[in-house]
């Protein structure tokens, strides 16, 4: 197909509307907001993956607990309903935890993450949640000499952290799996799966309600303090109040600089015909990533589309977040160009939908789980874009911490993991926050362009500077 059709899709692209996943699956009937002041045993703030998984595991473990979930909009409105549908074992902050607690502690954390992929698949099957799950693993590709060098280093590090089943592939073997234009190598792990994000979050919400958990939607929490969650409709009092708000944490009083709401954008194509899939391969339906500094992620959807994402406008001044996922036309076009660079044969394919959302990024990029035993306040998050599986592990860890604190159980393998009770310094005030993030991502994009234009096998110095600014390095 001719590439001159890239700027002229066959039909208009739907922009925003939360996400394609919600447009396809539908938004469930609204749940009632909080009716007034109330008491409960555990109050969970946030109706995304972390909050719903926590409610699920706590109620299963201690059926007599009264658990209340408070959601500002509706369940899955945030990253849980807008992500790329990549369930995999990637984890934010592992290398730093290895430095702080030792290599073996980080290996235990990585093994727990590996197991979390299977745990999500297991529960979805047990609860009869049709989330379009296909366990094809995660394939990460390199398209330049510098990316290939990073990929080989990355592969070696993953092996050192216990991934004995990871496979390194050359250009020919990669093309046999999927024909990414210019791919010179790849690394594959079986600890990954493709899923439909909204079908999973809708199924989880239904499952926790069936267990007897109370879910209130359209109930924003404006302040969290010991034993209190304050909303415009009343205050919920509980011995334990858990903050599970990820990229929307900045909207809670006192947390403007706790985690950075980083923006990510996505497009999804029309369904591709069988003949085009024969050209592209991707029969294993692996989830896809790359080794660029401004990384790309993608999946082959259950209905044979390509969903592809990356950074658009990385951050809004003052930690602001969008309302319905609307995406700048320049970002949509940039993602379309990435799609065509990866898959030139898809140049004439229409983009059906574009959307954006935010994810939570700590200053040191370390995902954390914490329960303050003196106040009953707990939180989990800071997944930095790897939350689909990490949220499940975080929820099971919060369950064990609460059971341990209440005397119902002793320490477990999960409560001993090094991310438990990790504290992170706050982000810088504005305008330093905005300048640093935008400067770093501009440097990452420039580094990618320079690496593409050259044959150098080492990472561009601009990227190393940007990594130090953003906490990656």
KAKA-V214686 format. One record per residue. RES is the residue in one letter. PSI is psi in whole degrees, -180 to 180 (NA if undefined). Layout:
res->RES psi->PSI
res->RES psi->PSI
//
This chain:
res->X psi->149
res->X psi->137
res->X psi->-8
res->X psi->-1
res->X psi->-1
res->X psi->-31
res->X psi->0
res->X psi->72
res->X psi->155
res->X psi->-21
res->X psi->164
res->X psi->142
res->X psi->129
res->X psi->131
res->X psi->122
res->X psi->-136
res->X psi->36
res->X psi->-71
res->X psi->164
res->X psi->-37
res->X psi->-40
res->X psi->-37
res->X psi->-35
res->X psi->-46
res->X psi->-25
res->X psi->151
res->X psi->124
res->X psi->164
res->X psi->138
res->X psi->142
res->X psi->155
res->X psi->142
res->X psi->170
res->X psi->128
res->X psi->-12
res->X psi->-170
res->X psi->141
res->X psi->169
res->X psi->150
res->X psi->172
res->X psi->-41
res->X psi->125
res->X psi->124
res->X psi->123
res->X psi->111
res->X psi->122
res->X psi->40
res->X psi->-161
res->X psi->-48
res->X psi->-48
res->X psi->-44
res->X psi->-41
res->X psi->-40
res->X psi->-45
res->X psi->-42
res->X psi->-53
res->X psi->-36
res->X psi->-45
res->X psi->-36
res->X psi->-38
res->X psi->-37
res->X psi->83
res->X psi->-27
res->X psi->-6
res->X psi->138
res->X psi->118
res->X psi->132
res->X psi->129
res->X psi->129
res->X psi->123
res->X psi->131
res->X psi->-39
res->X psi->-93
res->X psi->160
res->X psi->127
res->X psi->6
res->X psi->-32
res->X psi->-141
res->X psi->-29
res->X psi->-25
res->X psi->7
res->X psi->-3
res->X psi->179
res->X psi->0
res->X psi->29
res->X psi->104
res->X psi->106
res->X psi->174
res->X psi->12
res->X psi->148
res->X psi->133
res->X psi->119
res->X psi->6
res->X psi->-45
res->X psi->-38
res->X psi->-39
res->X psi->-34
res->X psi->-39
res->X psi->-38
res->X psi->-36
res->X psi->-4
res->X psi->155
res->X psi->-44
res->X psi->-34
res->X psi->-40
res->X psi->-33
res->X psi->-42
res->X psi->-39
res->X psi->-42
res->X psi->-40
res->X psi->-39
res->X psi->-37
res->X psi->-42
res->X psi->-45
res->X psi->-27
res->X psi->-32
res->X psi->-50
res->X psi->-32
res->X psi->-42
res->X psi->-44
res->X psi->-42
res->X psi->-49
res->X psi->-39
res->X psi->-41
res->X psi->-44
res->X psi->-38
res->X psi->5
res->X psi->44
res->X psi->114
res->X psi->90
res->X psi->18
res->X psi->34
res->X psi->131
res->X psi->119
res->X psi->77
res->X psi->3
res->X psi->-176
res->X psi->127
res->X psi->123
res->X psi->127
res->X psi->157
res->X psi->139
res->X psi->0
res->X psi->164
res->X psi->-41
res->X psi->-41
res->X psi->-38
res->X psi->-41
res->X psi->-43
res->X psi->-40
res->X psi->-43
res->X psi->-41
res->X psi->-45
res->X psi->-44
res->X psi->-44
res->X psi->-40
res->X psi->-42
res->X psi->-39
res->X psi->-43
res->X psi->-26
res->X psi->16
res->X psi->5
res->X psi->75
res->X psi->-16
res->X psi->10
res->X psi->146
res->X psi->133
res->X psi->130
res->X psi->146
res->X psi->-173
res->X psi->-46
res->X psi->-46
res->X psi->-35
res->X psi->-44
res->X psi->-27
res->X psi->-23
res->X psi->-47
res->X psi->137
res->X psi->80
res->X psi->123
res->X psi->127
res->X psi->6
res->X psi->128
res->X psi->-1
res->X psi->170
res->X psi->163
res->X psi->138
res->X psi->137
res->X psi->141
res->X psi->-9
res->X psi->64
res->X psi->155
res->X psi->154
res->X psi->141
res->X psi->168
res->X psi->109
res->X psi->-42
res->X psi->-36
res->X psi->-36
res->X psi->-47
res->X psi->-37
res->X psi->-41
res->X psi->-40
res->X psi->-43
res->X psi->-43
res->X psi->-38
res->X psi->-42
res->X psi->-35
res->X psi->-38
res->X psi->-28
res->X psi->-12
res->X psi->10
res->X psi->140
res->X psi->127
res->X psi->120
res->X psi->124
res->X psi->175
res->X psi->37
res->X psi->82
res->X psi->136
res->X psi->119
res->X psi->-23
res->X psi->139
res->X psi->127
res->X psi->168
res->X psi->122
res->X psi->15
res->X psi->136
res->X psi->116
res->X psi->130
res->X psi->167
res->X psi->-17
res->X psi->-5
res->X psi->176
res->X psi->134
res->X psi->126
res->X psi->133
res->X psi->147
res->X psi->-32
res->X psi->127
res->X psi->120
res->X psi->125
res->X psi->114
res->X psi->58
res->X psi->-6
res->X psi->-120
res->X psi->-12
res->X psi->11
res->X psi->-32
res->X psi->-19
res->X psi->-7
res->X psi->135
res->X psi->129
res->X psi->1
res->X psi->23
res->X psi->-33
res->X psi->15
res->X psi->-58
res->X psi->144
res->X psi->127
res->X psi->93
res->X psi->135
res->X psi->140
res->X psi->146
res->X psi->155
res->X psi->155
res->X psi->157
res->X psi->138
res->X psi->172
res->X psi->163
res->X psi->134
res->X psi->141
res->X psi->158
res->X psi->-37
res->X psi->-37
res->X psi->-37
res->X psi->-32
res->X psi->-33
res->X psi->-41
res->X psi->-25
res->X psi->-130
res->X psi->32
res->X psi->-27
res->X psi->-8
res->X psi->37
res->X psi->147
res->X psi->152
res->X psi->141
res->X psi->175
res->X psi->178
res->X psi->17
res->X psi->157
res->X psi->-39
res->X psi->86
res->X psi->156
res->X psi->145
res->X psi->149
res->X psi->162
res->X psi->157
res->X psi->114
res->X psi->166
res->X psi->-28
res->X psi->27
res->X psi->42
res->X psi->170
res->X psi->121
res->X psi->125
res->X psi->139
res->X psi->166
res->X psi->-174
res->X psi->135
res->X psi->-111
res->X psi->110
res->X psi->-26
res->X psi->140
res->X psi->138
res->X psi->137
res->X psi->19
res->X psi->35
res->X psi->154
res->X psi->157
res->X psi->175
res->X psi->-54
res->X psi->16
res->X psi->13
res->X psi->143
res->X psi->136
res->X psi->138
res->X psi->-35
res->X psi->-35
res->X psi->-42
res->X psi->-45
res->X psi->-38
res->X psi->-42
res->X psi->-35
res->X psi->-39
res->X psi->-38
res->X psi->-45
res->X psi->-46
res->X psi->-34
res->X psi->-40
res->X psi->-43
res->X psi->80
res->X psi->-30
res->X psi->-16
res->X psi->16
res->X psi->-33
res->X psi->7
res->X psi->137
res->X psi->145
res->X psi->117
res->X psi->-34
res->X psi->145
res->X psi->146
res->X psi->169
res->X psi->164
res->X psi->174
res->X psi->151
res->X psi->158
res->X psi->128
res->X psi->115
res->X psi->163
res->X psi->-34
res->X psi->9
res->X psi->32
res->X psi->116
res->X psi->146
res->X psi->156
res->X psi->129
res->X psi->142
res->X psi->116
res->X psi->107
res->X psi->-22
res->X psi->-25
res->X psi->-18
res->X psi->6
res->X psi->135
res->X psi->162
res->X psi->159
res->X psi->145
res->X psi->-153
res->X psi->40
res->X psi->-14
res->X psi->35
res->X psi->2
res->X psi->42
res->X psi->-11
res->X psi->-43
res->X psi->-36
res->X psi->-35
res->X psi->-35
res->X psi->-45
res->X psi->-40
res->X psi->-42
res->X psi->-44
res->X psi->-32
res->X psi->-43
res->X psi->-41
res->X psi->-50
res->X psi->-36
res->X psi->-41
res->X psi->-42
res->X psi->-39
res->X psi->-44
res->X psi->-34
res->X psi->1
res->X psi->10
res->X psi->-16
res->X psi->164
res->X psi->-172
res->X psi->150
res->X psi->175
res->X psi->-34
res->X psi->-40
res->X psi->-15
res->X psi->1
res->X psi->149
res->X psi->-13
res->X psi->-8
res->X psi->129
res->X psi->21
res->X psi->132
res->X psi->141
res->X psi->139
res->X psi->158
res->X psi->158
res->X psi->158
res->X psi->155
res->X psi->165
res->X psi->149
res->X psi->6
res->X psi->-38
res->X psi->-49
res->X psi->-46
res->X psi->-43
res->X psi->-46
res->X psi->-48
res->X psi->-37
res->X psi->-41
res->X psi->-42
res->X psi->-30
res->X psi->-39
res->X psi->-39
res->X psi->-44
res->X psi->-41
res->X psi->-39
res->X psi->-40
res->X psi->-43
res->X psi->-43
res->X psi->-38
res->X psi->-37
res->X psi->-36
res->X psi->-8
res->X psi->175
res->X psi->15
res->X psi->143
res->X psi->-2
res->X psi->156
res->X psi->143
res->X psi->138
res->X psi->-31
res->X psi->-39
res->X psi->-36
res->X psi->-39
res->X psi->-46
res->X psi->-38
res->X psi->-39
res->X psi->-38
res->X psi->-43
res->X psi->-2
res->X psi->4
res->X psi->-37
res->X psi->NA
//
